[in-house]
Amino acid sequence: MKSIILTHSQYQDQEVIYPYYRLREEGEVVVVAETTGKIKGILGTEIEADASTQVLRLNEIAFTNFDLLVLPGGVK
């Protein structure tokens, strides 16, 4: 299974980290955020963003290539 998580820095940690590691057990996971590289959650966890939201605007990521899209909730 191929999944994509669309998030941002200062994400709600458990809403990104839990699905990320669970989905990695099933296959490939691509994390998209406002920038590439490490981003931090509000509780201090870090995750590597594979692509920036800029690629979404340029249509470089085709959502049809993925089986699942995760849209975590917002922060407090």
All heavy atoms as a GROMACS GRO file, in nm:
protein
  599
    1MET      N    1   0.084  -0.117   0.000
    1MET     CA    2   0.000   0.000   0.000
    1MET      C    3   0.089   0.124   0.000
    1MET      O    4   0.190   0.130   0.068
    1MET     CB    5  -0.091   0.003   0.123
    1MET     CG    6  -0.172   0.128   0.125
    1MET     SD    7  -0.291   0.162   0.257
    1MET     CE    8  -0.302   0.026   0.359
    2LYS      N    9   0.049   0.224  -0.076
    2LYS     CA   10   0.122   0.350  -0.085
    2LYS      C   11   0.035   0.461  -0.025
    2LYS      O   12  -0.078   0.481  -0.068
    2LYS     CB   13   0.151   0.380  -0.231
    2LYS     CG   14   0.283   0.443  -0.255
    2LYS     CD   15   0.312   0.452  -0.402
    2LYS     CE   16   0.413   0.562  -0.420
    2LYS     NZ   17   0.445   0.588  -0.556
    3SER      N   18   0.088   0.531   0.076
    3SER     CA   19   0.012   0.633   0.148
    3SER      C   20   0.083   0.767   0.143
    3SER      O   21   0.205   0.774   0.130
    3SER     CB   22  -0.006   0.593   0.294
    3SER     OG   23  -0.064   0.466   0.304
    4ILE      N   24   0.004   0.873   0.158
    4ILE     CA   25   0.060   1.008   0.166
    4ILE      C   26  -0.002   1.077   0.287
    4ILE      O   27  -0.122   1.063   0.314
    4ILE     CB   28   0.033   1.087   0.036
    4ILE    CG1   29   0.102   1.223   0.039
    4ILE    CG2   30  -0.114   1.103   0.008
    4ILE    CD1   31   0.104   1.293  -0.095
    5ILE      N   32   0.082   1.146   0.365
    5ILE     CA   33   0.035   1.223   0.480
    5ILE      C   34   0.062   1.370   0.448
    5ILE      O   35   0.176   1.409   0.424
    5ILE     CB   36   0.108   1.183   0.610
    5ILE    CG1   37   0.082   1.037   0.643
    5ILE    CG2   38   0.064   1.274   0.725
    5ILE    CD1   39   0.159   0.984   0.764
    6LEU      N   40  -0.042   1.450   0.448
    6LEU     CA   41  -0.030   1.592   0.421
    6LEU      C   42  -0.040   1.666   0.554
    6LEU      O   43  -0.143   1.663   0.621
    6LEU     CB   44  -0.143   1.637   0.327
    6LEU     CG   45  -0.145   1.783   0.284
    6LEU    CD1   46  -0.015   1.821   0.214
    6LEU    CD2   47  -0.263   1.807   0.191
    7THR      N   48   0.070   1.728   0.597
    7THR     CA   49   0.076   1.789   0.730
    7THR      C   50   0.152   1.922   0.725
    7THR      O   51   0.172   1.978   0.618
    7THR     CB   52   0.136   1.692   0.833
    7THR    OG1   53   0.117   1.744   0.964
    7THR    CG2   54   0.281   1.662   0.806
    8HIS      N   55   0.197   1.971   0.840
    8HIS     CA   56   0.268   2.098   0.851
    8HIS      C   57   0.352   2.094   0.978
    8HIS      O   58   0.333   2.008   1.064
    8HIS     CB   59   0.169   2.215   0.857
    8HIS     CG   60   0.067   2.198   0.966
    8HIS    ND1   61   0.090   2.236   1.096
    8HIS    CD2   62  -0.056   2.141   0.964
    8HIS    CE1   63  -0.016   2.206   1.170
    8HIS    NE2   64  -0.106   2.148   1.092
    9SER      N   65   0.447   2.187   0.991
    9SER     CA   66   0.524   2.193   1.115
    9SER      C   67   0.430   2.235   1.228
    9SER      O   68   0.326   2.298   1.204
    9SER     CB   69   0.641   2.292   1.102
    9SER     OG   70   0.595   2.419   1.067
   10GLN      N   71   0.466   2.200   1.350
   10GLN     CA   72   0.382   2.221   1.468
   10GLN      C   73   0.253   2.140   1.460
   10GLN      O   74   0.147   2.181   1.506
   10GLN     CB   75   0.352   2.370   1.489
   10GLN     CG   76   0.476   2.452   1.517
   10GLN     CD   77   0.549   2.405   1.642
   10GLN    OE1   78   0.491   2.400   1.749
   10GLN    NE2   79   0.677   2.372   1.630
   11TYR      N   80   0.263   2.021   1.397
   11TYR     CA   81   0.150   1.930   1.387
   11TYR      C   82   0.115   1.872   1.524
   11TYR      O   83   0.196   1.876   1.617
   11TYR     CB   84   0.180   1.816   1.289
   11TYR     CG   85   0.307   1.740   1.319
   11TYR    CD1   86   0.310   1.637   1.411
   11TYR    CD2   87   0.426   1.773   1.255
   11TYR    CE1   88   0.426   1.568   1.440
   11TYR    CE2   89   0.543   1.704   1.283
   11TYR     CZ   90   0.542   1.602   1.375
   11TYR     OH   91   0.659   1.534   1.403
   12GLN      N   92  -0.005   1.821   1.537
   12GLN     CA   93  -0.046   1.749   1.658
   12GLN      C   94   0.025   1.614   1.653
   12GLN      O   95  -0.008   1.530   1.571
   12GLN     CB   96  -0.198   1.733   1.661
   12GLN     CG   97  -0.251   1.672   1.787
   12GLN     CD   98  -0.240   1.764   1.907
   12GLN    OE1   99  -0.255   1.885   1.894
   12GLN    NE2  100  -0.213   1.708   2.022
   13ASP      N  101   0.122   1.593   1.737
   13ASP     CA  102   0.215   1.481   1.728
   13ASP      C  103   0.148   1.345   1.705
   13ASP      O  104   0.182   1.276   1.609
   13ASP     CB  105   0.302   1.475   1.854
   13ASP     CG  106   0.387   1.599   1.869
   13ASP    OD1  107   0.328   1.709   1.877
   13ASP    OD2  108   0.509   1.588   1.872
   14GLN      N  109   0.055   1.307   1.790
   14GLN     CA  110  -0.004   1.174   1.778
   14GLN      C  111  -0.088   1.157   1.653
   14GLN      O  112  -0.105   1.045   1.605
   14GLN     CB  113  -0.084   1.137   1.904
   14GLN     CG  114  -0.205   1.222   1.930
   14GLN     CD  115  -0.175   1.347   2.010
   14GLN    OE1  116  -0.062   1.392   2.017
   14GLN    NE2  117  -0.277   1.404   2.071
   15GLU      N  118  -0.136   1.266   1.595
   15GLU     CA  119  -0.218   1.255   1.474
   15GLU      C  120  -0.135   1.232   1.349
   15GLU      O  121  -0.189   1.198   1.245
   15GLU     CB  122  -0.306   1.379   1.457
   15GLU     CG  123  -0.414   1.386   1.562
   15GLU     CD  124  -0.512   1.499   1.537
   15GLU    OE1  125  -0.513   1.554   1.426
   15GLU    OE2  126  -0.587   1.531   1.630
   16VAL      N  127  -0.004   1.253   1.359
   16VAL     CA  128   0.086   1.228   1.246
   16VAL      C  129   0.174   1.106   1.272
   16VAL      O  130   0.187   1.017   1.187
   16VAL     CB  131   0.173   1.352   1.216
   16VAL    CG1  132   0.277   1.321   1.109
   16VAL    CG2  133   0.086   1.468   1.173
   17ILE      N  134   0.233   1.099   1.391
   17ILE     CA  135   0.330   0.993   1.422
   17ILE      C  136   0.265   0.854   1.424
   17ILE      O  137   0.319   0.760   1.366
   17ILE     CB  138   0.402   1.022   1.555
   17ILE    CG1  139   0.482   1.153   1.543
   17ILE    CG2  140   0.491   0.907   1.597
   17ILE    CD1  141   0.591   1.151   1.438
   18TYR      N  142   0.152   0.840   1.490
   18TYR     CA  143   0.086   0.709   1.498
   18TYR      C  144   0.050   0.654   1.360
   18TYR      O  145   0.086   0.541   1.326
   18TYR     CB  146  -0.037   0.712   1.588
   18TYR     CG  147  -0.009   0.736   1.735
   18TYR    CD1  148  -0.109   0.776   1.820
   18TYR    CD2  149   0.118   0.718   1.790
   18TYR    CE1  150  -0.085   0.799   1.955
   18TYR    CE2  151   0.143   0.741   1.924
   18TYR     CZ  152   0.041   0.781   2.006
   18TYR     OH  153   0.065   0.803   2.139
   19PRO      N  154  -0.021   0.734   1.277
   19PRO     CA  155  -0.053   0.681   1.144
   19PRO      C  156   0.073   0.655   1.060
   19PRO      O  157   0.078   0.558   0.985
   19PRO     CB  158  -0.138   0.789   1.079
   19PRO     CG  159  -0.186   0.874   1.188
   19PRO     CD  160  -0.088   0.862   1.299
   20TYR      N  161   0.175   0.740   1.074
   20TYR     CA  162   0.297   0.725   0.997
   20TYR      C  163   0.362   0.588   1.021
   20TYR      O  164   0.389   0.514   0.927
   20TYR     CB  165   0.396   0.837   1.030
   20TYR     CG  166   0.531   0.820   0.965
   20TYR    CD1  167   0.548   0.850   0.831
   20TYR    CD2  168   0.640   0.772   1.037
   20TYR    CE1  169   0.671   0.833   0.769
   20TYR    CE2  170   0.763   0.755   0.977
   20TYR     CZ  171   0.778   0.785   0.843
   20TYR     OH  172   0.899   0.768   0.782
   21TYR      N  173   0.384   0.555   1.148
   21TYR     CA  174   0.450   0.428   1.177
   21TYR      C  175   0.361   0.308   1.147
   21TYR      O  176   0.409   0.203   1.101
   21TYR     CB  177   0.501   0.424   1.321
   21TYR     CG  178   0.626   0.507   1.335
   21TYR    CD1  179   0.624   0.628   1.402
   21TYR    CD2  180   0.745   0.466   1.277
   21TYR    CE1  181   0.739   0.705   1.412
   21TYR    CE2  182   0.860   0.542   1.286
   21TYR     CZ  183   0.856   0.661   1.354
   21TYR     OH  184   0.970   0.738   1.362
   22ARG      N  185   0.232   0.321   1.166
   22ARG     CA  186   0.142   0.210   1.133
   22ARG      C  187   0.138   0.186   0.982
   22ARG      O  188   0.143   0.072   0.936
   22ARG     CB  189   0.001   0.239   1.187
   22ARG     CG  190  -0.101   0.134   1.153
   22ARG     CD  191  -0.060  -0.002   1.211
   22ARG     NE  192  -0.151  -0.104   1.166
   22ARG     CZ  193  -0.128  -0.188   1.066
   22ARG    NH1  194  -0.015  -0.182   0.997
   22ARG    NH2  195  -0.217  -0.279   1.032
   23LEU      N  196   0.131   0.293   0.905
   23LEU     CA  197   0.126   0.279   0.760
   23LEU      C  198   0.259   0.230   0.702
   23LEU      O  199   0.261   0.161   0.600
   23LEU     CB  200   0.086   0.411   0.695
   23LEU     CG  201  -0.059   0.451   0.720
   23LEU    CD1  202  -0.083   0.595   0.676
   23LEU    CD2  203  -0.154   0.355   0.650
   24ARG      N  204   0.370   0.262   0.768
   24ARG     CA  205   0.500   0.208   0.724
   24ARG      C  206   0.503   0.057   0.733
   24ARG      O  207   0.573  -0.008   0.656
   24ARG     CB  208   0.613   0.268   0.806
   24ARG     CG  209   0.653   0.404   0.754
   24ARG     CD  210   0.779   0.457   0.814
   24ARG     NE  211   0.887   0.360   0.816
   24ARG     CZ  212   0.998   0.374   0.889
   24ARG    NH1  213   1.014   0.482   0.961
   24ARG    NH2  214   1.091   0.284   0.887
   25GLU      N  215   0.426   0.001   0.826
   25GLU     CA  216   0.418  -0.145   0.836
   25GLU      C  217   0.351  -0.205   0.713
   25GLU      O  218   0.373  -0.321   0.681
   25GLU     CB  219   0.341  -0.185   0.961
   25GLU     CG  220   0.410  -0.148   1.090
   25GLU     CD  221   0.325  -0.175   1.212
   25GLU    OE1  222   0.209  -0.218   1.197
   25GLU    OE2  223   0.374  -0.151   1.324
   26GLU      N  224   0.269  -0.126   0.644
   26GLU     CA  225   0.193  -0.175   0.529
   26GLU      C  226   0.258  -0.142   0.395
   26GLU      O  227   0.218  -0.196   0.293
   26GLU     CB  228   0.051  -0.115   0.531
   26GLU     CG  229  -0.029  -0.154   0.652
   26GLU     CD  230  -0.054  -0.303   0.662
   26GLU    OE1  231  -0.073  -0.369   0.557
   26GLU    OE2  232  -0.052  -0.354   0.775
   27GLY      N  233   0.354  -0.050   0.394
   27GLY     CA  234   0.416  -0.013   0.267
   27GLY      C  235   0.480   0.124   0.272
   27GLY      O  236   0.526   0.169   0.377
   28GLU      N  237   0.480   0.191   0.158
   28GLU     CA  238   0.548   0.320   0.145
   28GLU      C  239   0.460   0.435   0.196
   28GLU      O  240   0.340   0.437   0.174
   28GLU     CB  241   0.579   0.346  -0.004
   28GLU     CG  242   0.656   0.471  -0.029
   28GLU     CD  243   0.683   0.494  -0.177
   28GLU    OE1  244   0.664   0.402  -0.257
   28GLU    OE2  245   0.723   0.606  -0.211
   29VAL      N  246   0.526   0.530   0.265
   29VAL     CA  247   0.456   0.649   0.316
   29VAL      C  248   0.535   0.772   0.272
   29VAL      O  249   0.655   0.780   0.293
   29VAL     CB  250   0.445   0.649   0.470
   29VAL    CG1  251   0.374   0.774   0.519
   29VAL    CG2  252   0.375   0.525   0.520
   30VAL      N  253   0.467   0.867   0.210
   30VAL     CA  254   0.527   0.994   0.170
   30VAL      C  255   0.467   1.103   0.258
   30VAL      O  256   0.345   1.114   0.269
   30VAL     CB  257   0.500   1.024   0.021
   30VAL    CG1  258   0.551   1.162  -0.017
   30VAL    CG2  259   0.563   0.917  -0.067
   31VAL      N  260   0.553   1.181   0.321
   31VAL     CA  261   0.508   1.292   0.406
   31VAL      C  262   0.528   1.422   0.328
   31VAL      O  263   0.637   1.449   0.278
   31VAL     CB  264   0.586   1.298   0.539
   31VAL    CG1  265   0.544   1.418   0.621
   31VAL    CG2  266   0.566   1.169   0.617
   32VAL      N  267   0.421   1.502   0.316
   32VAL     CA  268   0.426   1.630   0.247
   32VAL      C  269   0.396   1.740   0.349
   32VAL      O  270   0.297   1.732   0.422
   32VAL     CB  271   0.324   1.635   0.131
   32VAL    CG1  272   0.326   1.771   0.064
   32VAL    CG2  273   0.352   1.525   0.029
   33ALA      N  274   0.483   1.840   0.356
   33ALA     CA  275   0.465   1.954   0.448
   33ALA      C  276   0.504   2.082   0.375
   33ALA      O  277   0.536   2.078   0.256
   33ALA     CB  278   0.551   1.935   0.573
   34GLU      N  279   0.505   2.195   0.446
   34GLU     CA  280   0.535   2.321   0.380
   34GLU      C  281   0.680   2.329   0.333
   34GLU      O  282   0.711   2.406   0.242
   34GLU     CB  283   0.500   2.441   0.471
   34GLU     CG  284   0.592   2.461   0.590
   34GLU     CD  285   0.559   2.375   0.710
   34GLU    OE1  286   0.476   2.283   0.702
   34GLU    OE2  287   0.620   2.401   0.815
   35THR      N  288   0.770   2.252   0.394
   35THR     CA  289   0.909   2.245   0.351
   35THR      C  290   0.955   2.100   0.357
   35THR      O  291   0.895   2.019   0.427
   35THR     CB  292   1.003   2.328   0.443
   35THR    OG1  293   0.997   2.274   0.575
   35THR    CG2  294   0.965   2.474   0.445
   36THR      N  295   1.061   2.069   0.287
   36THR     CA  296   1.119   1.936   0.298
   36THR      C  297   1.214   1.934   0.418
   36THR      O  298   1.253   2.038   0.470
   36THR     CB  299   1.195   1.897   0.171
   36THR    OG1  300   1.295   1.994   0.145
   36THR    CG2  301   1.101   1.886   0.052
   37GLY      N  302   1.254   1.816   0.461
   37GLY     CA  303   1.343   1.803   0.576
   37GLY      C  304   1.265   1.780   0.702
   37GLY      O  305   1.146   1.750   0.700
   38LYS      N  306   1.334   1.792   0.816
   38LYS     CA  307   1.271   1.764   0.945
   38LYS      C  308   1.172   1.873   0.984
   38LYS      O  309   1.203   1.991   0.974
   38LYS     CB  310   1.376   1.750   1.054
   38LYS     CG  311   1.455   1.623   1.040
   38LYS     CD  312   1.539   1.599   1.162
   38LYS     CE  313   1.630   1.482   1.134
   38LYS     NZ  314   1.618   1.376   1.224
   39ILE      N  315   1.055   1.829   1.029
   39ILE     CA  316   0.957   1.920   1.086
   39ILE      C  317   0.923   1.869   1.225
   39ILE      O  318   0.936   1.750   1.253
   39ILE     CB  319   0.830   1.934   0.998
   39ILE    CG1  320   0.764   1.799   0.976
   39ILE    CG2  321   0.862   2.003   0.867
   39ILE    CD1  322   0.629   1.806   0.908
   40LYS      N  323   0.883   1.959   1.314
   40LYS     CA  324   0.855   1.923   1.454
   40LYS      C  325   0.708   1.939   1.486
   40LYS      O  326   0.643   2.031   1.438
   40LYS     CB  327   0.935   2.011   1.550
   40LYS     CG  328   1.078   1.974   1.562
   40LYS     CD  329   1.142   2.053   1.675
   40LYS     CE  330   1.284   2.003   1.696
   40LYS     NZ  331   1.344   2.062   1.812
   41GLY      N  332   0.661   1.850   1.573
   41GLY     CA  333   0.527   1.861   1.626
   41GLY      C  334   0.525   1.950   1.748
   41GLY      O  335   0.630   1.988   1.800
   42ILE      N  336   0.406   1.981   1.799
   42ILE     CA  337   0.396   2.071   1.914
   42ILE      C  338   0.450   2.010   2.041
   42ILE      O  339   0.486   2.081   2.134
   42ILE     CB  340   0.252   2.122   1.935
   42ILE    CG1  341   0.157   2.007   1.964
   42ILE    CG2  342   0.203   2.204   1.819
   42ILE    CD1  343   0.018   2.052   2.008
   43LEU      N  344   0.460   1.876   2.045
   43LEU     CA  345   0.515   1.810   2.164
   43LEU      C  346   0.661   1.770   2.145
   43LEU      O  347   0.719   1.706   2.232
   43LEU     CB  348   0.431   1.686   2.199
   43LEU     CG  349   0.284   1.715   2.232
   43LEU    CD1  350   0.210   1.585   2.257
   43LEU    CD2  351   0.273   1.808   2.351
   44GLY      N  352   0.720   1.807   2.031
   44GLY     CA  353   0.863   1.786   2.012
   44GLY      C  354   0.903   1.669   1.925
   44GLY      O  355   1.022   1.650   1.900
   45THR      N  356   0.810   1.587   1.878
   45THR     CA  357   0.850   1.478   1.789
   45THR      C  358   0.894   1.536   1.655
   45THR      O  359   0.852   1.646   1.617
   45THR     CB  360   0.736   1.376   1.766
   45THR    OG1  361   0.628   1.442   1.702
   45THR    CG2  362   0.692   1.312   1.894
   46GLU      N  363   0.981   1.464   1.587
   46GLU     CA  364   1.028   1.508   1.456
   46GLU      C  365   0.997   1.402   1.353
   46GLU      O  366   1.000   1.282   1.382
   46GLU     CB  367   1.178   1.532   1.457
   46GLU     CG  368   1.220   1.652   1.536
   46GLU     CD  369   1.370   1.677   1.526
   46GLU    OE1  370   1.444   1.585   1.486
   46GLU    OE2  371   1.412   1.788   1.559
   47ILE      N  372   0.967   1.447   1.232
   47ILE     CA  373   0.943   1.356   1.121
   47ILE      C  374   1.005   1.420   0.997
   47ILE      O  375   1.015   1.543   0.988
   47ILE     CB  376   0.792   1.328   1.103
   47ILE    CG1  377   0.771   1.210   1.013
   47ILE    CG2  378   0.718   1.450   1.056
   47ILE    CD1  379   0.629   1.156   1.018
   48GLU      N  380   1.048   1.340   0.905
   48GLU     CA  381   1.110   1.388   0.783
   48GLU      C  382   1.003   1.409   0.676
   48GLU      O  383   0.930   1.317   0.642
   48GLU     CB  384   1.212   1.284   0.734
   48GLU     CG  385   1.298   1.329   0.620
   48GLU     CD  386   1.412   1.420   0.663
   48GLU    OE1  387   1.452   1.417   0.781
   48GLU    OE2  388   1.460   1.496   0.579
   49ALA      N  389   0.994   1.531   0.625
   49ALA     CA  390   0.902   1.560   0.515
   49ALA      C  391   0.973   1.528   0.384
   49ALA      O  392   1.080   1.579   0.356
   49ALA     CB  393   0.858   1.705   0.517
   50ASP      N  394   0.912   1.442   0.305
   50ASP     CA  395   0.972   1.398   0.179
   50ASP      C  396   0.954   1.498   0.066
   50ASP      O  397   1.033   1.501  -0.028
   50ASP     CB  398   0.910   1.264   0.136
   50ASP     CG  399   0.925   1.158   0.243
   50ASP    OD1  400   1.039   1.132   0.284
   50ASP    OD2  401   0.822   1.103   0.287
   51ALA      N  402   0.849   1.577   0.075
   51ALA     CA  403   0.819   1.674  -0.031
   51ALA      C  404   0.752   1.795   0.030
   51ALA      O  405   0.699   1.789   0.140
   51ALA     CB  406   0.727   1.610  -0.136
   52SER      N  407   0.756   1.906  -0.043
   52SER     CA  408   0.690   2.028   0.005
   52SER      C  409   0.556   2.045  -0.064
   52SER      O  410   0.531   1.985  -0.170
   52SER     CB  411   0.778   2.151  -0.020
   52SER     OG  412   0.777   2.183  -0.157
   53THR      N  413   0.472   2.128  -0.006
   53THR     CA  414   0.342   2.154  -0.067
   53THR      C  415   0.357   2.222  -0.203
   53THR      O  416   0.264   2.222  -0.282
   53THR     CB  417   0.253   2.239   0.026
   53THR    OG1  418   0.326   2.354   0.066
   53THR    CG2  419   0.211   2.160   0.147
   54GLN      N  420   0.474   2.277  -0.230
   54GLN     CA  421   0.500   2.338  -0.362
   54GLN      C  422   0.481   2.234  -0.472
   54GLN      O  423   0.428   2.267  -0.578
   54GLN     CB  424   0.643   2.394  -0.365
   54GLN     CG  425   0.682   2.458  -0.496
   54GLN     CD  426   0.608   2.587  -0.524
   54GLN    OE1  427   0.562   2.654  -0.433
   54GLN    NE2  428   0.596   2.622  -0.649
   55VAL      N  429   0.521   2.109  -0.449
   55VAL     CA  430   0.505   2.007  -0.553
   55VAL      C  431   0.359   1.977  -0.579
   55VAL      O  432   0.321   1.938  -0.689
   55VAL     CB  433   0.582   1.877  -0.521
   55VAL    CG1  434   0.730   1.902  -0.510
   55VAL    CG2  435   0.528   1.807  -0.400
   56LEU      N  436   0.273   1.998  -0.480
   56LEU     CA  437   0.130   1.979  -0.501
   56LEU      C  438   0.077   2.086  -0.596
   56LEU      O  439  -0.004   2.058  -0.684
   56LEU     CB  440   0.054   1.984  -0.369
   56LEU     CG  441   0.087   1.877  -0.267
   56LEU    CD1  442   0.007   1.900  -0.140
   56LEU    CD2  443   0.060   1.739  -0.323
   57ARG      N  444   0.123   2.209  -0.578
   57ARG     CA  445   0.078   2.318  -0.666
   57ARG      C  446   0.128   2.299  -0.807
   57ARG      O  447   0.065   2.340  -0.903
   57ARG     CB  448   0.125   2.452  -0.611
   57ARG     CG  449   0.040   2.498  -0.495
   57ARG     CD  450   0.084   2.632  -0.443
   57ARG     NE  451   0.152   2.603  -0.318
   57ARG     CZ  452   0.252   2.672  -0.268
   57ARG    NH1  453   0.298   2.774  -0.331
   57ARG    NH2  454   0.306   2.638  -0.154
   58LEU      N  455   0.243   2.234  -0.820
   58LEU     CA  456   0.300   2.210  -0.953
   58LEU      C  457   0.253   2.077  -1.012
   58LEU      O  458   0.296   2.038  -1.119
   58LEU     CB  459   0.453   2.211  -0.945
   58LEU     CG  460   0.516   2.341  -0.897
   58LEU    CD1  461   0.668   2.324  -0.882
   58LEU    CD2  462   0.485   2.454  -0.995
   59ASN      N  463   0.165   2.008  -0.938
   59ASN     CA  464   0.111   1.879  -0.981
   59ASN      C  465   0.218   1.774  -1.004
   59ASN      O  466   0.206   1.689  -1.091
   59ASN     CB  467   0.024   1.895  -1.106
   59ASN     CG  468  -0.098   1.978  -1.080
   59ASN    OD1  469  -0.160   1.965  -0.976
   59ASN    ND2  470  -0.132   2.064  -1.173
   60GLU      N  471   0.328   1.781  -0.927
   60GLU     CA  472   0.434   1.681  -0.939
   60GLU      C  473   0.399   1.553  -0.865
   60GLU      O  474   0.458   1.449  -0.890
   60GLU     CB  475   0.567   1.737  -0.888
   60GLU     CG  476   0.621   1.848  -0.977
   60GLU     CD  477   0.749   1.908  -0.923
   60GLU    OE1  478   0.810   1.852  -0.832
   60GLU    OE2  479   0.787   2.015  -0.974
   61ILE      N  480   0.305   1.560  -0.772
   61ILE     CA  481   0.259   1.440  -0.704
   61ILE      C  482   0.119   1.410  -0.755
   61ILE      O  483   0.029   1.493  -0.743
   61ILE     CB  484   0.257   1.459  -0.551
   61ILE    CG1  485   0.399   1.465  -0.498
   61ILE    CG2  486   0.181   1.345  -0.484
   61ILE    CD1  487   0.408   1.477  -0.347
   62ALA      N  488   0.103   1.294  -0.814
   62ALA     CA  489  -0.029   1.253  -0.863
   62ALA      C  490  -0.096   1.169  -0.755
   62ALA      O  491  -0.048   1.062  -0.719
   62ALA     CB  492  -0.015   1.173  -0.991
   63PHE      N  493  -0.205   1.220  -0.700
   63PHE     CA  494  -0.273   1.149  -0.592
   63PHE      C  495  -0.327   1.014  -0.639
   63PHE      O  496  -0.351   0.926  -0.558
   63PHE     CB  497  -0.385   1.234  -0.533
   63PHE     CG  498  -0.334   1.345  -0.447
   63PHE    CD1  499  -0.336   1.475  -0.491
   63PHE    CD2  500  -0.282   1.319  -0.321
   63PHE    CE1  501  -0.287   1.578  -0.412
   63PHE    CE2  502  -0.233   1.420  -0.240
   63PHE     CZ  503  -0.236   1.550  -0.287
   64THR      N  504  -0.343   0.996  -0.768
   64THR     CA  505  -0.391   0.868  -0.820
   64THR      C  506  -0.288   0.757  -0.802
   64THR      O  507  -0.321   0.640  -0.813
   64THR     CB  508  -0.429   0.879  -0.968
   64THR    OG1  509  -0.317   0.929  -1.041
   64THR    CG2  510  -0.548   0.972  -0.988
   65ASN      N  511  -0.163   0.794  -0.772
   65ASN     CA  512  -0.058   0.694  -0.747
   65ASN      C  513  -0.060   0.641  -0.604
   65ASN      O  514   0.020   0.556  -0.570
   65ASN     CB  515   0.080   0.753  -0.775
   65ASN     CG  516   0.099   0.788  -0.920
   65ASN    OD1  517   0.034   0.732  -1.008
   65ASN    ND2  518   0.186   0.883  -0.947
   66PHE      N  519  -0.149   0.693  -0.520
   66PHE     CA  520  -0.155   0.655  -0.380
   66PHE      C  521  -0.286   0.584  -0.347
   66PHE      O  522  -0.388   0.610  -0.409
   66PHE     CB  523  -0.138   0.778  -0.290
   66PHE     CG  524  -0.002   0.840  -0.301
   66PHE    CD1  525   0.023   0.938  -0.395
   66PHE    CD2  526   0.101   0.798  -0.219
   66PHE    CE1  527   0.149   0.995  -0.407
   66PHE    CE2  528   0.227   0.853  -0.230
   66PHE     CZ  529   0.252   0.951  -0.324
   67ASP      N  530  -0.279   0.495  -0.249
   67ASP     CA  531  -0.397   0.422  -0.205
   67ASP      C  532  -0.471   0.494  -0.093
   67ASP      O  533  -0.589   0.471  -0.072
   67ASP     CB  534  -0.357   0.282  -0.155
   67ASP     CG  535  -0.288   0.203  -0.263
   67ASP    OD1  536  -0.347   0.187  -0.372
   67ASP    OD2  537  -0.174   0.157  -0.239
   68LEU      N  538  -0.399   0.580  -0.018
   68LEU     CA  539  -0.458   0.641   0.101
   68LEU      C  540  -0.400   0.781   0.122
   68LEU      O  541  -0.279   0.802   0.108
   68LEU     CB  542  -0.427   0.555   0.224
   68LEU     CG  543  -0.475   0.605   0.359
   68LEU    CD1  544  -0.627   0.595   0.367
   68LEU    CD2  545  -0.412   0.523   0.470
   69LEU      N  546  -0.486   0.876   0.156
   69LEU     CA  547  -0.445   1.012   0.190
   69LEU      C  548  -0.483   1.037   0.335
   69LEU      O  549  -0.600   1.019   0.374
   69LEU     CB  550  -0.515   1.114   0.101
   69LEU     CG  551  -0.502   1.261   0.141
   69LEU    CD1  552  -0.355   1.306   0.133
   69LEU    CD2  553  -0.588   1.348   0.050
   70VAL      N  554  -0.386   1.077   0.418
   70VAL     CA  555  -0.412   1.107   0.558
   70VAL      C  556  -0.405   1.258   0.576
   70VAL      O  557  -0.305   1.321   0.541
   70VAL     CB  558  -0.308   1.039   0.652
   70VAL    CG1  559  -0.333   1.076   0.796
   70VAL    CG2  560  -0.310   0.889   0.633
   71LEU      N  561  -0.513   1.316   0.629
   71LEU     CA  562  -0.520   1.459   0.660
   71LEU      C  563  -0.536   1.474   0.810
   71LEU      O  564  -0.649   1.472   0.861
   71LEU     CB  565  -0.637   1.523   0.587
   71LEU     CG  566  -0.631   1.523   0.435
   71LEU    CD1  567  -0.763   1.569   0.376
   71LEU    CD2  568  -0.517   1.609   0.386
   72PRO      N  569  -0.426   1.485   0.885
   72PRO     CA  570  -0.435   1.498   1.029
   72PRO      C  571  -0.511   1.626   1.069
   72PRO      O  572  -0.510   1.724   0.996
   72PRO     CB  573  -0.291   1.506   1.076
   72PRO     CG  574  -0.208   1.459   0.961
   72PRO     CD  575  -0.288   1.487   0.838
   73GLY      N  576  -0.569   1.623   1.188
   73GLY     CA  577  -0.642   1.740   1.238
   73GLY      C  578  -0.548   1.852   1.276
   73GLY      O  579  -0.426   1.839   1.272
   74GLY      N  580  -0.604   1.965   1.313
   74GLY     CA  581  -0.525   2.082   1.349
   74GLY      C  582  -0.471   2.077   1.490
   74GLY      O  583  -0.487   1.979   1.561
   75VAL      N  584  -0.408   2.186   1.529
   75VAL     CA  585  -0.352   2.196   1.664
   75VAL      C  586  -0.446   2.278   1.750
   75VAL      O  587  -0.541   2.337   1.702
   75VAL     CB  588  -0.212   2.259   1.660
   75VAL    CG1  589  -0.116   2.171   1.587
   75VAL    CG2  590  -0.214   2.397   1.598
   76LYS      N  591  -0.416   2.283   1.880
   76LYS     CA  592  -0.501   2.357   1.973
   76LYS      C  593  -0.511   2.503   1.935
   76LYS      O  594  -0.421   2.564   1.894
   76LYS     CB  595  -0.450   2.350   2.115
   76LYS     CG  596  -0.420   2.216   2.165
   76LYS     CD  597  -0.375   2.231   2.308
   76LYS     CE  598  -0.271   2.132   2.344
   76LYS     NZ  599  -0.230   2.134   2.478
   0.00000   0.00000   0.00000
